C-alpha cells in the first residue's frame, strides 16, 4: 500500500461544512439531515456508520455543481477523538435566516 492512505480507518463521526448555491442548498441540507445533526447554519455533525458516510457523500455529489459548490467532510474515528471549545451562544430557538 502507499503509506497512510492505504490504512482503512473506520470513521464513525463526521462534520460536514458546506457553501452551496441557493438552488441546491436545501437539497444538500436535506441529505445531511438524514444522516447527521444540524449544528449551525451550514454545519452538520454526528455519529455515522462508515457505509452511511459513503452513501451521504454520493448523494451530496449528485446534487453539487463542482464549479460553484464547496463541501468539506471531516471524518473522525469517534467522538472522543477530538476536543471542542465553543464560544458565544447557540440561539437554537431564535428565528434563523437559514432554512
C-alpha positions as CSV (number, residue, x, y, z in Angstrom):
1,X,0.0,0.0,0.0
2,X,1.0,3.7,-0.2
3,X,1.6,4.6,3.4
4,X,-1.2,6.3,5.3
5,X,-3.7,6.4,2.5
6,X,-3.9,2.6,2.4
7,X,-5.0,2.4,6.1
8,X,-8.7,1.7,6.0
9,X,-10.0,3.6,9.1
10,X,-13.5,3.1,10.2
11,X,-14.7,6.6,10.6
12,X,-17.7,6.8,12.9
13,X,-18.1,10.5,13.4
14,X,-18.3,13.3,10.9
15,X,-18.6,17.1,10.4
16,X,-19.9,18.5,7.2
17,X,-19.4,22.2,6.2
18,X,-20.9,23.5,3.0
19,X,-21.1,26.5,0.9
20,X,-23.6,25.7,-1.8
21,X,-25.5,27.7,-4.4
22,X,-29.0,28.8,-3.5
23,X,-30.7,26.5,-5.9
24,X,-29.1,23.4,-4.3
25,X,-28.6,24.4,-0.7
26,X,-31.9,23.0,0.6
27,X,-31.2,19.6,-1.2
28,X,-27.8,19.3,0.5
29,X,-29.4,20.3,3.8
30,X,-32.0,17.5,3.4
31,X,-29.4,14.9,2.6
32,X,-27.2,15.9,5.6
33,X,-30.2,16.0,7.9
34,X,-30.9,12.3,7.0
35,X,-27.6,11.3,8.4
36,X,-26.3,13.9,10.8
37,X,-27.5,16.6,13.3
38,X,-27.8,20.2,12.2
39,X,-25.3,22.1,14.3
40,X,-25.2,25.6,13.0
41,X,-26.1,27.3,9.7
42,X,-24.2,25.2,7.1
43,X,-22.7,22.8,9.6
44,X,-23.8,19.2,10.4
45,X,-22.2,16.7,12.7
46,X,-22.7,13.5,14.4
47,X,-22.2,9.8,14.7
48,X,-22.5,8.0,11.4
49,X,-21.6,4.5,10.2
50,X,-18.8,4.2,7.5
51,X,-21.4,2.9,5.0
52,X,-23.8,5.8,5.6
53,X,-20.9,8.2,5.3
54,X,-20.3,6.8,1.8
55,X,-24.0,7.0,0.9
56,X,-24.2,10.6,2.2
57,X,-21.2,11.6,0.2
58,X,-22.6,10.1,-3.0
59,X,-25.9,11.8,-2.5
60,X,-24.2,15.1,-2.0
61,X,-22.0,14.6,-5.0
62,X,-25.1,14.1,-7.2
63,X,-26.5,17.5,-6.1
64,X,-23.4,19.6,-6.3
65,X,-22.2,21.8,-9.1
66,X,-18.5,21.1,-8.8
67,X,-17.6,24.5,-10.3
68,X,-19.7,26.5,-7.8
69,X,-20.2,24.5,-4.6
70,X,-17.8,23.6,-1.8
71,X,-18.3,20.9,0.8
72,X,-15.9,19.7,3.4
73,X,-16.4,16.4,5.3
74,X,-14.2,15.9,8.3
75,X,-14.1,12.3,9.3
76,X,-13.2,11.1,12.7
77,X,-12.7,7.7,14.3
78,X,-15.2,8.6,17.1
79,X,-16.5,11.4,19.2
80,X,-13.7,11.2,21.7
81,X,-11.0,11.7,19.0
82,X,-11.3,15.5,19.1
83,X,-11.6,18.3,21.7
84,X,-14.1,21.0,21.2
85,X,-14.4,24.6,22.5
86,X,-17.5,26.7,21.9
87,X,-17.6,30.5,22.4
88,X,-20.7,32.6,22.4
89,X,-24.3,31.5,22.3
90,X,-26.1,28.9,20.3
91,X,-29.5,30.5,19.7
92,X,-31.4,27.5,18.5
93,X,-34.8,29.0,19.3
94,X,-34.1,32.3,17.6
95,X,-35.5,32.7,14.1
96,X,-32.8,31.9,11.6
97,X,-32.4,33.4,8.2
98,X,-31.3,30.0,7.1
99,X,-33.7,27.1,6.4
